[in-house]
Amino acid sequence: MKLKDKIVVITGASTGIGKAMANEALSRGAKVALCARNIEKLQTAFTASDRIFLYQADVSNEEDCKNFIASTLATFTTIDILINNAGVSMRALFDEVSLSVIKELLDINFWGAVYCTQYALPSIKAQKGVIASISSIAGYRGLPARTGYSASKFALQGFMEALRTELLYTGTSVLWFAPGFTASNIRNVARAADGSSQGETPLSEDKLMSAETSARIMMDAIENRKRTLVMTLQGKLTVWLNKLFPSLVDKLVYNHFLKEPGSPLHKYHS
C-alpha cells in the first residue's frame, strides 16, 4: 500500500514522532489531517494547504475526536490511514501518584485511540485501509514508576489486537508500534506525582533514535501492512526475555530504572 494520494490522519502531530510521521507521509505523496491540543504549535510546525488539514483537538475528549474525524472527511472525503499517536507518559511511584494522573493517561493514551478509531472506522473499512497506534515497550512489559503509562499501553494493545481479529477478513490492517527510546518531547512533559509536567528528561536524548528515523521505519511498516513493530535491539530483547525469564526481567528492569537520574525508586534505597 503506497502512501501516494492517500489520506493519513495523525493525532498529536505538533511535536516529536507525530510531527515526524506527518512530514514522512507528506514526503511520500500523502495528504494529511493533523490534530493537537495546542493549535499554535501545530500551525508553527505546518502550514495549512490543499494537502494539509490542521485541527485543534484534545483526544481525551470524545466530542473533539468525533468532530476532528468529521471535519477531515468533510475536507478530504475519505480516510485511508489513521495513526493514533497522541500520548503522554509519567514518572512517579504508585504509592505517591495522584489517581487523576493515571486517569489522564488512560483518557489520552487509550480512550483517545478508541474514540478516533470508532469514528474513522467506517471510512477506513471502505478504503481497506490501515489503523495504527503508537504503543511502547511498556505495553509488553510493565515499567516501575510508570504504572499508569504501562496500563494505558497494555489496554491499547489489547484493543488493537481484538480489533485486528474482528477485521481479519475485511481487508483492513491493524498494527501497533513500540518505538523504544526515541528522541521526543514525551519525557519532558511526562506527569509527575501531582500531575505537573516533569519538565526534564532523565535520558540523553541526543543518543537516542531520532523521531525522523522512527517515522521512516514506521511508515515502511504501514505501507507493507505489518502486524506489529518492536523497534531497537533493547526493545526486542526486553520483549523476548520477558516471555522466557519474567522473574529475571523484573530485576533487570528495576535496576535499569533505578539508575535513572532522579529515579523515584531511590525512595526504597534510602
C-alpha positions as CSV (number, residue, x, y, z in Angstrom):
1,M,0.0,0.0,0.0
2,K,1.8,3.1,-1.2
3,L,1.0,6.4,0.6
4,K,0.9,8.5,-2.6
5,D,-2.5,10.3,-2.7
6,K,-3.7,8.5,0.5
7,I,-5.4,10.4,3.3
8,V,-3.4,10.0,6.5
9,V,-4.8,11.1,9.9
10,I,-2.4,11.6,12.7
11,T,-3.2,12.7,16.3
12,G,-0.7,14.6,18.5
13,A,1.2,15.9,15.4
14,S,2.7,19.1,16.7
15,T,6.0,17.7,18.0
16,G,8.1,14.5,18.2
17,I,7.1,11.3,16.4
18,G,3.7,12.7,15.3
19,K,5.3,15.6,13.6
20,A,8.0,13.4,12.0
21,M,5.4,10.9,10.7
22,A,3.4,13.7,9.2
23,N,6.4,15.0,7.4
24,E,7.3,11.5,6.2
25,A,3.8,10.9,4.9
26,L,3.9,14.2,3.0
27,S,7.3,13.3,1.5
28,R,5.7,10.1,0.2
29,G,2.9,12.0,-1.5
30,A,0.1,11.6,1.0
31,K,-2.4,14.2,2.2
32,V,-2.5,14.6,6.0
33,A,-5.1,15.6,8.6
34,L,-3.3,16.6,11.8
35,C,-4.6,17.4,15.3
36,A,-3.0,18.6,18.5
37,R,-4.2,20.3,21.7
38,N,-2.0,23.3,21.0
39,I,-3.1,24.7,17.7
40,E,-0.4,27.4,17.7
41,K,2.3,24.7,17.9
42,L,0.6,22.8,15.1
43,Q,0.4,25.9,12.9
44,T,4.1,26.6,13.6
45,A,5.0,23.1,12.5
46,F,2.8,23.0,9.4
47,T,1.1,25.4,7.1
48,A,-2.5,24.5,6.0
49,S,-2.8,23.8,2.3
50,D,-4.8,21.5,-0.1
51,R,-2.6,18.7,1.2
52,I,-2.6,19.6,4.9
53,F,-5.6,20.0,7.2
54,L,-5.0,21.3,10.8
55,Y,-7.4,20.9,13.7
56,Q,-7.4,21.7,17.4
57,A,-8.4,18.6,19.4
58,D,-7.9,17.1,22.8
59,V,-8.2,13.3,22.1
60,S,-9.2,12.6,25.7
61,N,-12.5,14.4,24.7
62,E,-14.8,12.2,22.7
63,E,-16.6,15.1,21.0
64,D,-13.3,16.6,19.9
65,C,-12.3,13.3,18.3
66,K,-15.7,13.0,16.6
67,N,-15.5,16.5,15.2
68,F,-11.9,16.0,14.1
69,I,-12.8,12.9,12.1
70,A,-16.0,14.5,10.7
71,S,-14.0,17.6,9.6
72,T,-11.4,15.5,8.0
73,L,-14.0,13.6,6.0
74,A,-15.6,16.9,5.0
75,T,-12.2,18.2,3.8
76,F,-10.8,15.0,2.1
77,T,-13.9,12.8,1.6
78,T,-12.2,9.6,2.8
79,I,-9.7,8.4,5.3
80,D,-7.2,5.7,4.3
81,I,-4.9,5.6,7.3
82,L,-5.4,6.5,11.0
83,I,-2.3,6.8,13.2
84,N,-3.2,7.1,16.9
85,N,0.0,8.9,18.1
86,A,-1.2,11.3,20.8
87,G,0.2,10.2,24.2
88,V,1.6,11.3,27.5
89,S,3.9,9.5,30.0
90,M,4.5,9.7,33.7
91,R,7.3,9.1,36.3
92,A,6.1,8.6,39.8
93,L,5.7,5.8,42.3
94,F,2.2,4.4,42.5
95,D,2.0,5.0,46.3
96,E,2.7,8.7,45.7
97,V,0.9,9.5,42.5
98,S,-2.5,11.2,42.3
99,L,-5.1,8.9,40.8
100,S,-6.1,11.7,38.5
101,V,-2.7,11.2,36.7
102,I,-3.5,7.6,35.9
103,K,-6.9,8.6,34.7
104,E,-5.5,11.3,32.4
105,L,-3.0,8.8,30.9
106,L,-5.8,6.3,30.2
107,D,-8.0,9.0,28.8
108,I,-5.4,10.2,26.3
109,N,-3.3,7.1,25.5
110,F,-6.2,4.6,25.4
111,W,-9.5,6.3,25.1
112,G,-8.1,8.8,22.6
113,A,-7.2,6.0,20.3
114,V,-10.6,4.3,20.8
115,Y,-12.6,7.4,20.1
116,C,-10.7,8.3,16.9
117,T,-10.8,4.7,15.7
118,Q,-14.5,4.4,16.3
119,Y,-15.4,7.4,14.2
120,A,-12.8,6.8,11.4
121,L,-13.5,3.1,11.1
122,P,-16.4,3.2,8.5
123,S,-14.3,5.1,6.0
124,I,-11.1,3.1,6.7
125,K,-13.0,-0.2,6.2
126,A,-14.5,1.1,2.9
127,Q,-11.0,2.0,1.7
128,K,-9.5,-1.3,3.0
129,G,-7.0,1.0,4.9
130,V,-4.9,0.9,8.0
131,I,-5.3,1.6,11.7
132,A,-2.0,2.1,13.5
133,S,-1.3,3.1,17.1
134,I,1.9,4.2,18.8
135,S,2.4,1.9,21.8
136,S,5.6,1.2,23.8
137,I,7.7,-1.5,25.3
138,A,5.6,-0.5,28.3
139,G,2.7,-2.2,26.5
140,Y,4.6,-5.5,26.7
141,R,6.4,-5.2,30.0
142,G,5.2,-3.1,33.0
143,L,7.7,-0.5,34.0
144,P,8.3,0.8,37.5
145,A,7.3,4.4,38.3
146,R,5.1,4.2,35.1
147,T,2.1,2.2,36.3
148,G,-0.4,4.4,34.5
149,Y,1.6,4.6,31.3
150,S,2.1,0.8,31.2
151,A,-1.6,0.2,32.0
152,S,-2.7,2.5,29.1
153,K,-0.4,0.8,26.6
154,F,-1.4,-2.7,27.7
155,A,-5.0,-1.6,27.2
156,L,-4.2,-0.1,23.8
157,Q,-2.5,-3.3,22.6
158,G,-5.4,-5.5,23.8
159,F,-7.8,-3.2,22.0
160,M,-5.8,-3.2,18.8
161,E,-5.3,-7.0,18.8
162,A,-9.0,-7.7,19.4
163,L,-9.9,-5.2,16.6
164,R,-7.4,-6.7,14.2
165,T,-9.1,-10.1,14.8
166,E,-12.5,-8.7,14.2
167,L,-11.5,-7.1,11.0
168,L,-9.4,-10.0,9.8
169,Y,-11.5,-10.6,6.6
170,T,-12.4,-7.0,5.8
171,G,-9.1,-6.0,4.0
172,T,-8.4,-3.6,6.9
173,S,-5.0,-3.8,8.5
174,V,-4.4,-3.1,12.2
175,L,-1.0,-2.7,13.7
176,W,0.9,-1.0,16.6
177,F,4.4,0.2,17.1
178,A,6.7,0.0,20.1
179,P,9.4,2.6,19.2
180,G,11.6,2.0,22.2
181,F,13.5,5.0,23.4
182,T,13.2,7.7,20.7
183,A,14.2,11.3,20.9
184,S,11.0,13.2,21.5
185,N,9.2,15.6,23.9
186,I,7.3,12.9,25.7
187,R,9.7,12.6,28.7
188,N,9.8,16.4,29.2
189,V,6.0,16.6,29.5
190,A,5.7,13.3,31.4
191,R,3.5,13.7,34.5
192,A,5.0,13.9,38.0
193,A,3.1,12.6,41.0
194,D,0.9,15.7,41.3
195,G,0.1,15.8,37.6
196,S,2.5,18.6,36.7
197,S,4.9,18.3,33.8
198,Q,8.2,16.7,34.7
199,G,9.9,19.5,32.7
200,E,13.1,17.5,32.0
201,T,14.2,14.2,30.6
202,P,16.2,11.5,32.5
203,L,17.8,10.3,29.2
204,S,20.5,11.6,26.9
205,E,18.1,12.5,24.1
206,D,20.9,13.1,21.6
207,K,22.0,9.4,21.9
208,L,18.5,8.0,21.1
209,M,17.0,7.1,17.7
210,S,15.7,10.2,16.1
211,A,12.0,10.8,15.6
212,E,12.6,11.1,11.8
213,T,14.3,7.6,11.7
214,S,11.4,6.2,13.7
215,A,8.9,7.7,11.4
216,R,10.5,6.3,8.3
217,I,10.6,2.8,9.7
218,M,7.0,3.0,10.9
219,M,5.7,4.3,7.6
220,D,7.5,1.5,5.8
221,A,5.6,-0.9,8.2
222,I,2.3,0.8,7.3
223,E,3.0,0.5,3.6
224,N,3.9,-3.2,4.0
225,R,0.9,-3.8,6.3
226,K,2.9,-5.3,9.1
227,R,1.1,-6.7,12.2
228,T,3.4,-5.2,14.9
229,L,6.8,-3.5,15.0
230,V,9.1,-3.5,18.0
231,M,12.0,-1.2,17.4
232,T,15.5,-1.0,18.8
233,L,17.6,-4.0,19.9
234,Q,17.0,-3.2,23.5
235,G,13.2,-3.2,23.0
236,K,13.2,-6.5,21.1
237,L,15.5,-8.1,23.7
238,T,13.2,-6.9,26.6
239,V,10.1,-8.3,25.0
240,W,11.8,-11.7,24.2
241,L,13.4,-12.1,27.6
242,N,10.2,-11.1,29.4
243,K,8.4,-14.0,27.7
244,L,11.1,-16.6,28.7
245,F,12.5,-15.3,32.0
246,P,10.0,-12.9,33.6
247,S,11.5,-13.1,37.1
248,L,14.9,-12.2,35.8
249,V,13.5,-9.3,33.8
250,D,11.8,-8.0,37.0
251,K,15.3,-7.4,38.4
252,L,16.9,-6.2,35.2
253,V,14.1,-3.6,34.6
254,Y,14.2,-2.5,38.2
255,N,17.9,-2.0,38.2
256,H,17.8,-0.2,34.8
257,F,15.2,2.4,36.1
258,L,16.9,2.7,39.5
259,K,20.0,4.1,37.6
260,E,18.0,6.9,36.0
261,P,18.9,10.4,37.3
262,G,16.4,11.3,40.0
263,S,14.7,7.9,39.8
264,P,11.7,7.7,42.2
265,L,12.9,4.2,43.0
266,H,15.6,5.7,45.2
267,K,12.9,6.1,47.9
268,Y,13.2,2.4,48.5
269,H,17.0,2.6,49.0
270,S,17.5,5.5,51.3
